[in-house]
Amino acid sequence: MKYYIIAGELSGDKHASLLMKYIKQYDTKAEFRGFGGDNMKNEGLQIVKHINDLAFMGFVEVATHLKEVLGNIRLCKKDIMSFQPDCMIFVDYPGFNLRIAKFTHNKGIKNFYYISPQVWAWKKGRIKTMRRILDKLYVILPFEKPFYADHDMQVEYFGNPLLDEIALFKDNLRDKEAFLKEYNLGDKPIIAILPGSRKQEIKKMLPVQSVIADKYPQFDFVVACVDSFSEEYYRSLIHSNNIHLVFNRTYDILNVAHSGLITSGTATLETALFDVVQCVCYKASRLSYLIATYIVKIKYISLVNIILKREVVKELLQNLWNAEALDSEFRKITFDEDYRHRIKADYAILRSQLGNAGSSNQVAKNIVTQIQNK
């Protein structure tokens, strides 16, 4: 069967690639085409548009690139009709994916949506449209199933795919010492810096994340880099000599980290699942932030705090995102053992709420079964 899959950023690319891996176990003749990244390509995706050309974020940033976004929508619709898939699989990326889902629904193509748009945070009005155009919605956060039930929409929750991805990493893990030796690390405790995967994120986050490194020579600060950007680009944003750059090894870094400075997003949940005490950081353009504060109806930004419904990890956002505030929180997550113990205790509660690994396999089986029975 033919599957058209759309993911628009790195976390979606990873989730989608694992889903594809399991789909192939249930459908040995599966063909994949769509929008995605290198992880999906490695599982057999014929890439129409790479995520590096899609990852616009923030209201102002999207508006600035509106012509390109609309061009990608036109390209996608045309390519779908040429490919004639048996189904669509949409992975997060709601601003783009819901537009395409309306189109494919009207064309009579089955729509599966994997990883719900965050309508519980904003745009609840989308639920009515989603109920009409989606054949099945798979959610990955435990509170989302009852949320949708309260809005008369039945969804599937099999667990969170991060548990699968981390389990696979640990199953294939080489000795920690080999990783440390490869990058000349290991003599000092490691501080993980995760500046994000989009250019505008990295540009805003990394200069402040790195500025405190020279103040703490007793630690090694390691930046989790993505190969979408060059070493020269990362170095141009760094204000410290005590910084190591490691490309495409985020889980290896988290696996050996003492604590972390983490840009808000999926990475906050990944960091918690590796039991790394963290400070969450984020800064958008001033106008995007003002718009977001007006329309977003949630108290927290990090997934750890959202799931547990309280402040477990400190969020340094917008005006609070500066070197002084970061230094103060860094001291707490690094040197205050009582503080670190409290956060790790809450991480244990978080893991218990997420359930067990295996969700990607179950979602894949569910999708293939539905197509075969149509």
C-alpha positions in Angstrom: 0.0 0.0 0.0 1.0 3.6 -0.5 1.4 6.0 2.4 1.9 9.7 2.1 3.4 11.1 5.3 4.0 14.7 6.4 6.3 15.7 9.2 7.5 19.3 9.5 10.3 19.3 12.1 13.0 17.1 13.7 10.9 15.6 16.5 8.1 14.7 14.0 10.7 13.2 11.6 12.0 10.9 14.4 8.5 9.8 15.5 7.4 9.2 11.9 10.5 7.2 11.0 9.8 4.8 13.9 6.2 4.5 12.8 7.4 3.7 9.3 9.7 1.0 10.6 6.8 -0.8 12.2 4.4 -0.2 9.3 6.8 -2.2 7.1 6.5 -5.1 9.5 2.8 -5.3 8.9 2.8 -4.2 5.3 5.9 -5.6 3.5 5.0 -3.8 0.3 4.6 -0.4 1.9 5.6 2.6 -0.3 6.3 5.9 1.5 6.3 9.4 0.0 6.0 12.9 1.6 7.5 15.7 3.5 10.1 14.7 6.1 13.8 14.5 7.2 16.8 12.2 7.2 15.3 9.7 9.7 12.3 9.2 7.5 14.5 9.0 4.4 16.5 6.2 6.0 13.3 4.2 6.5 12.4 4.5 2.8 10.6 7.8 2.4 10.7 9.4 -1.1 11.2 13.0 0.1 9.3 15.7 -1.7 10.3 18.5 0.6 12.9 18.3 3.4 12.1 19.5 7.0 15.0 21.9 6.7 12.9 23.9 4.3 9.7 23.7 6.4 10.6 24.5 10.0 9.2 28.1 10.4 8.0 28.9 13.9 6.3 31.9 15.6 3.5 34.0 14.2 5.7 36.7 12.7 8.2 34.2 11.3 5.4 32.2 9.5 3.9 35.4 8.2 7.3 36.5 6.8 7.6 33.2 4.9 3.9 33.0 3.9 4.6 32.9 0.2 6.9 29.9 0.7 4.4 28.2 3.0 1.6 28.6 0.5 3.9 27.4 -2.3 4.6 24.2 -0.2 0.9 23.6 0.3 0.3 23.8 -3.5 3.2 21.5 -4.2 2.0 19.0 -1.6 -1.5 18.9 -2.9 -0.3 18.4 -6.5 2.1 15.7 -5.4 -0.5 13.8 -3.4 -2.8 13.6 -6.4 0.0 12.4 -8.5 1.1 9.7 -6.0 -2.5 8.5 -5.3 -1.9 7.2 -1.7 -4.1 4.7 0.1 -3.9 7.0 3.1 -2.4 10.1 4.6 -0.4 10.1 7.9 0.0 13.6 9.4 2.6 14.0 12.1 2.1 17.1 14.3 2.8 20.3 12.3 -0.9 21.4 12.5 -0.8 24.7 10.6 0.3 22.9 7.5 -1.1 19.5 8.0 -4.7 20.4 8.8 -4.9 22.4 5.6 -3.8 19.4 3.6 -6.1 17.1 5.6 -9.1 19.1 4.5 -8.0 18.7 0.9 -7.4 14.9 1.1 -10.7 14.4 3.1 -12.6 16.0 0.2 -10.7 13.8 -2.2 -11.8 10.7 -0.3 -8.4 9.7 1.0 -8.2 8.2 4.5 -6.6 10.6 7.0 -4.7 9.4 10.1 -3.3 12.1 12.4 -0.4 11.0 14.6 0.5 13.4 17.5 -2.3 15.7 18.1 -2.3 19.5 17.5 -2.1 21.2 20.8 -5.7 22.4 20.7 -5.8 22.1 24.5 -3.5 25.1 24.6 -5.1 27.2 21.8 -7.5 27.0 18.9 -10.0 24.7 20.4 -12.2 25.6 17.5 -10.1 23.3 15.4 -11.7 20.3 17.2 -14.9 20.5 15.1 -12.9 20.5 11.9 -10.7 17.6 13.1 -13.7 15.5 14.0 -15.0 16.0 10.4 -11.9 15.5 8.4 -9.8 12.9 10.3 -10.5 9.1 10.2 -8.4 8.5 13.3 -6.4 10.7 15.7 -3.6 9.2 17.8 -2.5 11.2 20.8 0.8 10.9 22.8 0.1 12.7 26.1 -2.0 11.0 28.8 -4.3 14.0 29.5 -5.3 14.3 25.8 -7.6 11.3 25.7 -10.0 12.6 28.4 -9.7 16.1 26.9 -11.0 15.0 23.6 -13.6 12.8 25.3 -14.9 16.0 26.9 -15.3 17.5 23.5 -17.1 14.5 22.1 -14.2 13.1 20.1 -12.8 9.6 20.5 -9.1 9.2 20.1 -6.5 6.5 20.5 -3.8 6.7 23.2 -1.2 3.9 23.1 1.6 5.8 25.0 4.4 8.2 24.0 6.8 7.3 21.2 9.7 8.9 23.1 9.6 5.8 25.3 10.1 3.7 22.2 12.9 5.8 20.8 14.8 5.9 24.1 14.4 2.2 24.6 15.8 1.5 21.2 18.7 3.8 21.9 19.5 2.0 25.2 19.2 -1.4 23.5 21.8 -0.4 21.0 23.9 1.7 23.3 27.6 1.4 23.1 29.7 1.8 26.3 29.3 5.3 27.7 33.1 5.5 28.0 33.4 5.0 24.3 31.3 8.1 23.6 33.2 10.2 26.2 36.5 9.1 24.8 35.5 9.8 21.2 34.8 13.5 22.1 37.6 13.9 24.7 35.1 14.1 27.5 34.8 12.4 30.9 37.2 14.1 33.2 34.5 16.6 34.3 30.7 16.4 34.8 28.8 17.3 31.6 26.3 20.0 31.1 24.0 19.4 28.1 23.0 22.4 26.1 20.1 21.7 23.7 19.5 24.9 21.7 16.8 23.6 19.5 16.7 22.4 15.8 15.4 25.5 14.0 17.7 28.3 13.0 15.7 31.0 14.7 15.6 29.0 17.9 19.4 28.4 17.9 20.1 32.0 17.2 18.1 33.2 20.1 19.0 30.5 22.6 22.6 29.4 22.2 24.4 32.8 22.9 22.8 33.0 26.4 23.0 29.2 27.0 26.7 29.3 26.3 27.7 32.5 28.0 28.0 31.0 31.5 30.3 28.2 30.5 33.5 30.1 31.2 32.3 30.8 34.8 32.3 27.1 35.6 35.5 25.5 34.3 34.8 22.4 36.6 32.2 21.3 34.0 32.3 20.4 30.3 29.5 22.1 28.4 28.3 20.1 25.4 26.0 21.5 22.7 23.7 19.0 20.9 24.0 20.1 17.3 22.1 19.1 14.2 23.7 18.7 10.9 21.3 21.1 9.2 23.8 23.8 10.3 27.6 24.0 10.1 30.1 24.0 13.0 31.0 27.5 11.9 27.5 28.7 12.4 27.3 27.2 15.9 30.7 28.7 16.8 29.6 32.1 15.6 26.9 32.2 18.3 29.0 30.9 21.2 30.7 33.2 23.8 32.9 30.7 25.6 36.0 28.6 25.2 34.5 25.9 27.4 32.1 24.5 24.8 32.1 21.2 23.0 30.1 20.7 19.8 28.6 17.2 19.2 26.5 16.6 16.1 23.5 14.2 15.9 24.2 12.5 19.3 21.6 14.1 21.5 20.7 11.0 23.4 24.3 10.1 23.9 24.8 13.6 25.5 21.7 13.3 27.7 22.8 9.8 28.7 26.0 11.1 30.3 24.8 14.6 31.4 24.7 15.9 35.0 22.2 18.6 34.2 20.9 20.5 31.2 20.0 23.9 29.7 17.1 22.9 27.4 15.2 24.9 24.8 11.4 24.3 25.2 9.9 21.6 23.0 10.0 17.8 22.8 13.6 18.0 24.3 12.3 18.9 27.7 10.4 15.6 27.9 13.4 13.7 26.5 15.6 15.2 29.1 13.3 14.2 31.9 13.1 10.7 30.6 16.9 10.5 30.8 16.6 11.7 34.4 18.6 14.9 33.7 17.8 17.8 35.9 17.1 20.8 33.7 16.3 24.5 33.2 13.9 25.2 30.4 14.6 28.2 28.2 12.7 30.0 25.5 12.5 33.3 23.7 10.4 34.3 20.7 10.3 37.6 18.8 8.5 40.2 20.8 5.5 40.4 18.6 5.1 36.6 18.4 5.3 36.4 22.2 2.7 39.1 22.7 0.4 37.3 20.3 1.0 34.0 22.0 0.3 35.4 25.5 -3.0 36.7 24.2 -4.3 33.4 22.6 -2.5 30.6 24.4 -4.5 29.4 27.4 -2.0 27.3 29.4 0.1 28.2 32.4 3.3 26.4 31.4 5.3 25.9 28.2 7.5 22.8 28.9 5.9 19.3 28.5 7.1 18.2 31.9 5.2 21.0 33.7 2.2 20.7 31.4 1.8 16.9 32.0 2.2 17.2 35.8 0.2 20.4 35.9 2.7 22.3 38.1 6.1 23.8 38.0 8.6 20.9 38.3 11.3 22.5 36.2 12.0 26.2 36.0 11.0 28.0 32.9 13.0 31.1 31.9 10.9 32.7 29.2 11.2 35.9 27.2 12.3 38.7 29.5 13.4 36.2 32.2 15.7 34.6 29.6 19.0 36.3 30.4 22.5 35.4 31.7 21.8 36.5 35.2 18.6 34.4 35.6 20.2 31.5 33.9 23.2 31.6 36.2 21.0 31.6 39.3 19.0 28.6 38.1 22.1 26.8 36.9 23.5 26.9 40.4 20.4 25.3 41.8 20.1 22.5 39.2 23.8 21.7 39.5 24.8 22.2 43.1 21.6 22.1 45.2 21.1 18.3 45.9 17.8 18.8 47.6 16.5 20.7 44.6 17.8 18.0 42.2 16.3 15.2 44.3 12.8 16.9 44.2 12.9 17.2 40.4 14.0 13.6 39.9 11.2 12.4 42.2 8.8 14.3 40.0 10.4 12.7 36.9 9.5 9.3 38.3 5.9 10.4 38.6 6.0 11.6 35.1 7.3 8.3 33.7 4.6 6.4 35.5 1.9 8.6 33.8 3.4 8.0 30.3 3.0 4.2 30.6 5.2 1.7 28.8 7.1 1.6 25.5 5.4 0.0 22.4 3.1 2.8 21.2 4.7 3.2 17.8 4.2 -0.5 17.0 0.6 -0.3 18.1 -0.2 2.8 16.1 1.4 1.2 13.0 -0.6 -2.0 13.4 -3.8 0.0 13.9 -3.3 2.1 10.8 -2.4 -0.9 8.6 -5.4 -2.9 9.9 -7.8 -0.1 9.1 -6.5 0.3 5.5 -6.6 -3.4 4.9 -10.2 -3.6 6.2 -11.5 -0.6 4.3 
